[in-house]
Amino acid sequence: MKLDDVGEIIAARTLMLRRAGGPSSDVTVLMGKPQKLPDHSDYCCPIQIRGAGHERVMGICGVDSFKALQLALSTLAFELDALNRELDGKLRWECDAKGKLGFPDTV
């Protein structure tokens, strides 16, 4: 299933990307409403990270809409962890002084 956008946004979070010697910028994390897959019983939850590189929309699928949401949150956690490592830990969420981004811990 090819997705061009996240569709109806059900959750969003803004993170700050602190650039050394330059202005900070916003990184937006978006989650769309889970959608039933055409001709299938599974659901797909679209997610996207905007403002820090590749901005592809990913469709995360599960057996029902709750599983798709759960897997989408886990996927966002992994994607943000990898992105933050690429950015030398410069992503910040204003609601966590310890440097966490507010998503489930990755293993």
DSSP file (Angstrom, degrees, kcal/mol; ACC not computed):
  #  RESIDUE AA STRUCTURE BP1 BP2  ACC     N-H-->O    O-->H-N    N-H-->O    O-->H-N    TCO  KAPPA ALPHA  PHI   PSI    X-CA   Y-CA   Z-CA
    1    1 A M              0   0    0      0, 0.0     2,-0.5     0, 0.0    58,-0.2   0.000 360.0 360.0 360.0 115.3    0.0    0.0    0.0
    2    2 A K        -     0   0    0     56,-0.1     2,-0.4     2,-0.0    56,-0.1  -0.753 360.0-162.8 -88.5 125.6    1.6    3.2   -1.2
    3    3 A L        -     0   0    0     -2,-0.5    54,-0.4    54,-0.3     3,-0.1  -0.927  18.6-176.4-112.7 133.4    0.8    6.3    1.0
    4    4 A D  S    S+     0   0    0     -2,-0.4     2,-0.3     1,-0.3    -1,-0.1   0.728  76.0   1.1 -95.3 -28.1    1.3    9.9   -0.1
    5    5 A D  S    S-     0   0    0     51,-0.0    -1,-0.3    52,-0.0     3,-0.1  -0.933  75.4-103.9-150.5 172.8    0.3   11.5    3.2
    6    6 A V        -     0   0    0     -2,-0.3    27,-0.3     1,-0.3     2,-0.2   0.560  50.6-152.8 -80.5  -6.7   -0.8   10.4    6.7
    7    7 A G        +     0   0    0     25,-0.1     2,-0.5     2,-0.1    -1,-0.3  -0.482  65.9  17.8  72.6-141.3   -4.5   11.3    6.0
    8    8 A E  S    S-     0   0    0     -2,-0.2    25,-2.4    25,-0.1     2,-0.4  -0.534  84.2-136.1 -69.0 115.6   -6.5   12.3    9.0
    9    9 A I  E     +A   32   0A   0     -2,-0.5    23,-0.3    23,-0.2     3,-0.1  -0.600  30.5 171.1 -78.4 126.0   -4.0   13.2   11.7
   10   10 A I  E     +     0   0A   0     21,-2.7     2,-0.3    -2,-0.4    22,-0.2   0.568  68.7  19.3-108.1 -14.5   -4.9   11.7   15.1
   11   11 A A  E     +A   31   0A   0     20,-1.5    20,-2.3     2,-0.0    -1,-0.3  -0.980  60.7 175.2-155.6 143.8   -1.7   12.6   17.0
   12   12 A A  E     -A   30   0A   0     -2,-0.3     2,-0.4    18,-0.2    18,-0.2  -0.994   5.7-172.2-147.3 148.6    1.2   15.0   16.5
   13   13 A R  E     -A   29   0A   0     16,-2.0    16,-3.1    -2,-0.3     2,-0.5  -0.996  14.6-144.7-141.9 138.3    4.3   15.9   18.5
   14   14 A T  E     -A   28   0A   0     -2,-0.4    80,-0.4    14,-0.2     2,-0.3  -0.912  17.8-173.8-105.4 126.1    6.8   18.7   17.8
   15   15 A L  E     -A   27   0A   0     12,-3.5    12,-2.8    -2,-0.5     2,-0.5  -0.778  21.5-123.6-110.1 159.3   10.5   18.1   18.7
   16   16 A M  E     -AB  26  92A   0     76,-3.2    76,-2.3    -2,-0.3     2,-0.7  -0.898  11.5-154.7-106.8 131.3   13.3   20.6   18.5
   17   17 A L  E     -AB  25  91A   0      8,-3.3     8,-2.0    -2,-0.5     2,-0.7  -0.918  13.0-155.3-103.7 110.1   16.4   20.0   16.4
   18   18 A R        -     0   0    0     72,-2.4     2,-0.5    -2,-0.7     6,-0.1  -0.771   8.2-159.9 -89.9 117.1   19.2   22.0   18.0
   19   19 A R    >   -     0   0    0     -2,-0.7     3,-1.6     3,-0.3     2,-0.3  -0.834  22.2-115.5-100.6 131.5   21.9   22.8   15.4
   20   20 A A  T 3  S-     0   0    0     -2,-0.5    -1,-0.0     1,-0.3    70,-0.0  -0.468  97.8  -3.2 -65.1 125.1   25.4   23.7   16.5
   21   21 A G  T 3  S+     0   0    0     -2,-0.3    -1,-0.3     1,-0.2     0, 0.0   0.582 125.7  76.5  71.3   9.2   26.1   27.3   15.4
   22   22 A G  S <  S-     0   0    0     -3,-1.6    -3,-0.3     1,-0.0    -1,-0.2  -0.848  90.0 -71.1-141.4 176.7   22.8   27.7   13.7
   23   23 A P        -     0   0    0      0, 0.0     2,-0.1     0, 0.0    -4,-0.1  -0.374  48.0-115.0 -71.5 150.1   19.1   28.2   14.3
   24   24 A S        -     0   0    0     -6,-0.1     2,-0.3    -2,-0.1    -6,-0.2  -0.441  32.8-160.7 -75.7 157.2   17.0   25.5   15.9
   25   25 A S  E     -A   17   0A   0     -8,-2.0    -8,-3.3    -2,-0.1     2,-0.3  -0.958  18.1-105.3-139.5 160.2   14.2   24.0   13.8
   26   26 A D  E     -A   16   0A   0     -2,-0.3     2,-0.5   -10,-0.2   -10,-0.2  -0.619  20.4-162.9 -86.1 141.7   11.0   22.0   14.4
   27   27 A V  E     -A   15   0A   0    -12,-2.8   -12,-3.5    -2,-0.3     2,-0.5  -0.997  15.0-154.6-119.6 122.9   10.7   18.3   13.7
   28   28 A T  E     -AC  14  50A   0     22,-2.3    22,-3.3    -2,-0.5     2,-0.5  -0.859   6.2-158.8-107.0 130.5    7.1   17.1   13.5
   29   29 A V  E     -AC  13  49A   0    -16,-3.1   -16,-2.0    -2,-0.5     2,-0.4  -0.927  17.4-170.6-106.4 124.7    6.0   13.6   14.2
   30   30 A L  E     -AC  12  48A   0     18,-3.2    18,-2.0    -2,-0.5     2,-0.4  -0.915  14.5-170.1-121.7 143.5    2.6   12.7   12.8
   31   31 A M  E     -AC  11  47A   0    -20,-2.3   -21,-2.7    -2,-0.4   -20,-1.5  -0.998  14.3-152.3-130.0 129.3    0.3    9.7   13.2
   32   32 A G  E     -A    9   0A   0     14,-3.4   -23,-0.2    -2,-0.4   -25,-0.1  -0.498  33.7 -82.5 -95.0 167.4   -2.7    9.2   11.0
   33   33 A K        -     0   0    0    -25,-2.4   -25,-0.1   -27,-0.3    -1,-0.1  -0.478  53.7-104.9 -66.7 131.9   -6.0    7.4   11.7
   34   34 A P        -     0   0    0      0, 0.0     2,-0.4     0, 0.0    11,-0.3  -0.321  39.7-158.1 -58.7 140.9   -5.7    3.6   11.2
   35   35 A Q  E     -D   44   0A   0      9,-3.0     9,-2.9    -3,-0.1     2,-0.3  -0.952  20.1-112.6-124.7 142.1   -7.4    2.5    8.0
   36   36 A K  E     -D   43   0A   0     -2,-0.4     7,-0.3     7,-0.2     5,-0.1  -0.547  40.3-115.2 -69.7 133.9   -8.7   -0.9    7.0
   37   37 A L    >   -     0   0    0      5,-2.8     3,-1.4    -2,-0.3     2,-0.1  -0.446  33.9-101.5 -69.4 142.5   -6.6   -2.3    4.2
   38   38 A P  T 3  S+     0   0    0      0, 0.0    -1,-0.1     0, 0.0     4,-0.1  -0.442 103.2   1.3 -64.1 135.3   -8.5   -2.8    0.9
   39   39 A D  T 3  S+     0   0    0      1,-0.2     2,-0.3    -2,-0.1    -2,-0.0   0.790 120.9  85.0  58.9  31.6   -9.4   -6.5    0.3
   40   40 A H  S <  S-     0   0    0     -3,-1.4    -1,-0.2     2,-0.2    -3,-0.0  -0.985  75.7-131.0-155.5 157.5   -7.9   -7.5    3.7
   41   41 A S  S    S+     0   0    0     -2,-0.3    -2,-0.1    -5,-0.1    -1,-0.1   0.618  78.7  95.4 -88.2 -12.5   -9.0   -7.7    7.3
   42   42 A D        -     0   0    0     -6,-0.1    -5,-2.8    -4,-0.1     2,-0.3  -0.249  66.5-132.9 -75.5 165.9   -5.8   -5.9    8.6
   43   43 A Y  E     -DE  36  62A   0     19,-2.8    19,-2.2    -7,-0.3     2,-0.4  -0.839   7.7-147.7-117.3 155.6   -5.4   -2.2    9.4
   44   44 A C  E     -DE  35  61A   0     -9,-2.9    -9,-3.0    -2,-0.3    17,-0.2  -0.992   3.3-161.1-126.5 130.5   -2.7    0.3    8.5
   45   45 A C  E     - E   0  60A   0     15,-3.1    15,-2.3    -2,-0.4     2,-0.2  -0.946  17.3-143.5-111.9 113.4   -1.6    3.2   10.6
   46   46 A P  E     + E   0  59A   0      0, 0.0   -14,-3.4     0, 0.0     2,-0.3  -0.543  21.7 179.4 -79.9 140.3    0.3    5.9    8.6
   47   47 A I  E     -CE  31  58A   0     11,-2.5    11,-2.5   -16,-0.2     2,-0.3  -0.945   5.4-179.5-135.1 157.2    3.2    7.7   10.3
   48   48 A Q  E     -C   30   0A   0    -18,-2.0   -18,-3.2    -2,-0.3     2,-0.5  -0.976  19.5-151.6-156.9 143.9    5.6   10.4    9.2
   49   49 A I  E     -C   29   0A   0      7,-0.5     2,-0.4    -2,-0.3     3,-0.3  -0.985  25.1-168.5-115.7 118.9    8.6   12.4   10.6
   50   50 A R  E     +C   28   0A   0    -22,-3.3   -22,-2.3    -2,-0.5     4,-0.1  -0.869  56.7  31.3-111.9 140.2    8.9   15.8    9.0
   51   51 A G  S    S+     0   0    0     -2,-0.4    -1,-0.2     2,-0.3     3,-0.1   0.497  98.9  73.5 103.6   5.3   11.7   18.3    9.2
   52   52 A A  S    S-     0   0    0     -3,-0.3     2,-0.4     1,-0.2   -25,-0.1  -0.312 105.5 -65.4-147.4  58.7   14.8   16.1    9.6
   53   53 A G  S    S+     0   0    0      2,-0.0    -2,-0.3     0, 0.0    -1,-0.2  -0.795 107.1  32.3 104.8-141.8   15.7   14.4    6.4
   54   54 A H        -     0   0    0     -2,-0.4    -5,-0.2     1,-0.1    -2,-0.1  -0.349  58.4-169.0 -61.3 129.2   13.7   11.8    4.5
   55   55 A E        +     0   0    0     -2,-0.1    -1,-0.1    -7,-0.1    -2,-0.0  -0.089  24.8 153.7-114.7  33.6   10.0   12.5    5.0
   56   56 A R        -     0   0    0      1,-0.1     2,-0.5    -8,-0.1    -7,-0.5  -0.247  44.5-122.6 -63.6 149.9    8.5    9.3    3.6
   57   57 A V        -     0   0    0    -54,-0.4     2,-0.4    -9,-0.1   -54,-0.3  -0.830  27.4-158.0 -91.4 129.8    5.1    8.2    4.9
   58   58 A M  E     -E   47   0A   0    -11,-2.5   -11,-2.5    -2,-0.5     2,-0.6  -0.912   8.1-146.7-111.4 136.8    5.2    4.7    6.4
   59   59 A G  E     -E   46   0A   0     -2,-0.4     2,-0.6   -13,-0.2   -53,-0.0  -0.908  13.2-162.7-101.7 116.4    2.2    2.4    6.7
   60   60 A I  E     -E   45   0A   0    -15,-2.3   -15,-3.1    -2,-0.6     2,-0.3  -0.885  12.8-154.6-104.3 121.8    2.4    0.2    9.8
   61   61 A C  E     +E   44   0A   0     -2,-0.6     2,-0.3   -17,-0.2   -17,-0.2  -0.684  19.3 165.2-105.8 149.2    0.0   -2.7    9.7
   62   62 A G  E     -E   43   0A   0    -19,-2.2   -19,-2.8    -2,-0.3     6,-0.1  -0.943  50.7 -98.2-149.7 169.6   -1.6   -4.9   12.4
   63   63 A V  S    S+     0   0    0     -2,-0.3     2,-0.3   -21,-0.2   -19,-0.1   0.730 107.1   5.5 -67.9 -22.1   -4.4   -7.4   12.7
   64   64 A D  S  > S-     0   0    0    -21,-0.1     4,-2.2   -22,-0.1   -21,-0.2  -0.904  90.3 -90.7-147.9 177.8   -6.7   -4.6   14.1
   65   65 A S  H  > S+     0   0    0     -2,-0.3     4,-2.1     1,-0.2     5,-0.1   0.843 122.6  53.6 -66.8 -33.1   -6.6   -0.9   14.6
   66   66 A F  H  > S+     0   0    0      2,-0.2     4,-2.6     1,-0.2    -1,-0.2   0.922 110.3  47.0 -65.5 -42.6   -5.2   -1.2   18.1
   67   67 A K  H  > S+     0   0    0      1,-0.2     4,-2.8     2,-0.2     5,-0.2   0.899 110.8  52.1 -66.5 -39.3   -2.3   -3.4   17.0
   68   68 A A  H  X S+     0   0    0     -4,-2.2     4,-2.1     2,-0.2    -1,-0.2   0.912 111.5  47.3 -61.8 -41.9   -1.6   -1.0   14.1
   69   69 A L  H  X S+     0   0    0     -4,-2.1     4,-2.3     2,-0.2    -2,-0.2   0.929 112.5  49.1 -63.3 -46.1   -1.5    1.9   16.6
   70   70 A Q  H  X S+     0   0    0     -4,-2.6     4,-2.0     1,-0.2    -2,-0.2   0.929 114.0  44.9 -60.6 -46.8    0.8    0.0   19.0
   71   71 A L  H  X S+     0   0    0     -4,-2.8     4,-2.6     1,-0.2    -1,-0.2   0.853 110.1  55.6 -67.3 -34.1    3.2   -1.1   16.2
   72   72 A A  H  X S+     0   0    0     -4,-2.1     4,-2.5    -5,-0.2    -1,-0.2   0.911 107.6  48.9 -64.3 -42.2    3.2    2.5   14.8
   73   73 A L  H  X S+     0   0    0     -4,-2.3     4,-2.1     2,-0.2    -2,-0.2   0.916 112.7  47.8 -63.0 -42.8    4.3    3.9   18.2
   74   74 A S  H  X S+     0   0    0     -4,-2.0     4,-2.1     2,-0.2    -2,-0.2   0.910 111.5  50.4 -64.1 -41.6    7.0    1.3   18.5
   75   75 A T  H  X S+     0   0    0     -4,-2.6     4,-2.9     1,-0.2     5,-0.2   0.914 108.9  51.6 -63.4 -42.8    8.2    2.1   14.9
   76   76 A L  H  X S+     0   0    0     -4,-2.5     4,-2.9     1,-0.2     5,-0.3   0.906 107.6  53.5 -59.7 -41.0    8.3    5.8   15.6
   77   77 A A  H  X S+     0   0    0     -4,-2.1     4,-2.1     2,-0.2    -2,-0.2   0.935 112.7  43.1 -59.8 -46.8   10.4    5.1   18.7
   78   78 A F  H  X S+     0   0    0     -4,-2.1     4,-2.5     2,-0.2    -2,-0.2   0.921 114.9  49.2 -65.0 -44.9   12.9    3.1   16.7
   79   79 A E  H  X S+     0   0    0     -4,-2.9     4,-2.5     1,-0.2    -2,-0.2   0.911 113.9  45.7 -62.2 -43.2   12.9    5.6   13.8
   80   80 A L  H  X S+     0   0    0     -4,-2.9     4,-2.8    -5,-0.2    -1,-0.2   0.871 111.1  52.9 -69.3 -36.4   13.4    8.6   16.2
   81   81 A D  H  X S+     0   0    0     -4,-2.1     4,-1.9    -5,-0.3    -2,-0.2   0.936 112.8  44.3 -62.6 -46.0   16.1    6.8   18.1
   82   82 A A  H  X S+     0   0    0     -4,-2.5     4,-2.1     2,-0.2    -2,-0.2   0.914 114.6  49.2 -64.3 -43.4   18.0    6.1   14.8
   83   83 A L  H  X S+     0   0    0     -4,-2.5     4,-1.9     1,-0.2    -2,-0.2   0.911 109.5  51.7 -62.4 -42.9   17.5    9.7   13.6
   84   84 A N  H  <>S+     0   0    0     -4,-2.8     5,-3.5     1,-0.2     6,-0.4   0.862 108.2  51.6 -65.6 -34.8   18.7   11.1   16.9
   85   85 A R  H ><5S+     0   0    0     -4,-1.9     3,-1.4     3,-0.2    -1,-0.2   0.914 109.3  50.5 -65.6 -41.5   21.9    9.0   16.7
   86   86 A E  H 3<5S+     0   0    0     -4,-2.1    -2,-0.2     1,-0.3    -1,-0.2   0.851 111.6  48.8 -60.8 -34.3   22.4   10.3   13.2
   87   87 A L  T ><5S-     0   0    0     -4,-1.9     3,-0.7    -5,-0.2    -1,-0.3   0.199 118.0-112.2 -92.7  14.8   22.0   13.9   14.5
   88   88 A D  T < 5S-     0   0    0     -3,-1.4    -3,-0.2     1,-0.2    -2,-0.1   0.852  71.4 -57.4  55.9  39.3   24.4   13.3   17.4
   89   89 A G  T 3 <S+     0   0    0     -5,-3.5    -1,-0.2    -8,-0.1    -4,-0.1   0.761  98.2 134.8  71.1  26.7   21.6   13.5   20.0
   90   90 A K    <   +     0   0    0     -3,-0.7   -72,-2.4    -6,-0.4     2,-0.3   0.454  37.6 101.6 -90.9  -0.1   20.4   17.0   19.0
   91   91 A L  E     -B   17   0A   0    -74,-0.2     2,-0.3    -7,-0.1   -74,-0.2  -0.681  51.3-179.2 -82.5 137.8   16.7   16.2   19.0
   92   92 A R  E     -B   16   0A   0    -76,-2.3   -76,-3.2    -2,-0.3     2,-0.5  -0.979  24.7-151.0-137.2 149.1   14.8   17.4   22.1
   93   93 A W    >   -     0   0    0      7,-0.5     3,-1.9     3,-0.4     6,-0.2  -0.992  19.7-139.7-116.9 127.0   11.3   17.3   23.4
   94   94 A E  T 3  S+     0   0    0     -2,-0.5    -1,-0.1   -80,-0.4     3,-0.1   0.658  97.5  62.0 -62.8 -16.5   10.4   20.2   25.7
   95   95 A C  T 3  S+     0   0    0      1,-0.2     2,-0.4     5,-0.1    -1,-0.3   0.330  98.4  59.5 -94.3   8.1    8.5   18.0   28.1
   96   96 A D    X   -     0   0    0     -3,-1.9     3,-1.1     4,-0.1    -3,-0.4  -0.890  54.5-172.6-141.0 109.0   11.5   15.8   29.1
   97   97 A A  T 3  S+     0   0    0     -2,-0.4    -1,-0.1     1,-0.2    -3,-0.0   0.630  83.4  67.2 -72.6 -14.2   14.6   17.3   30.7
   98   98 A K  T 3  S-     0   0    0      2,-0.1    -1,-0.2     1,-0.0    -2,-0.0   0.410 116.9-103.6 -90.2   2.5   16.4   14.0   30.5
   99   99 A G  S <  S+     0   0    0     -3,-1.1    -2,-0.1     1,-0.3     2,-0.1   0.493  73.9 139.7  91.3   3.1   16.6   13.9   26.7
  100  100 A K        -     0   0    0      1,-0.1    -7,-0.5    -7,-0.1    -1,-0.3  -0.453  48.8-143.2 -75.5 155.5   13.8   11.4   26.1
  101  101 A L        -     0   0    0      2,-0.2    -1,-0.1    -2,-0.1    -7,-0.1   0.386  42.2-106.7-103.4   1.8   11.5   12.1   23.2
  102  102 A G  S    S+     0   0    0      1,-0.3     3,-0.1    -9,-0.1   -25,-0.1   0.665  81.7 112.7  85.8  17.1    8.3   10.7   24.8
  103  103 A F  S    S-     0   0    0      1,-0.1    -1,-0.3   -26,-0.1    -2,-0.2  -0.753  79.7 -70.2-114.8 165.9    8.0    7.5   22.9
  104  104 A P        -     0   0    0      0, 0.0    -1,-0.1     0, 0.0     2,-0.1  -0.195  60.3-100.2 -54.4 144.2    8.3    3.9   24.1
  105  105 A D        -     0   0    0      1,-0.1     2,-0.2    -3,-0.1   -27,-0.1  -0.412  36.1-127.6 -64.3 139.6   11.8    2.9   25.0
  106  106 A T              0   0    0    -29,-0.2    -1,-0.1     1,-0.1   -32,-0.0  -0.580 360.0 360.0 -86.0 154.0   13.6    0.9   22.3
  107  107 A V              0   0    0     -2,-0.2    -1,-0.1     0, 0.0    -2,-0.0   0.412 360.0 360.0 -99.7 360.0   15.2   -2.4   23.2
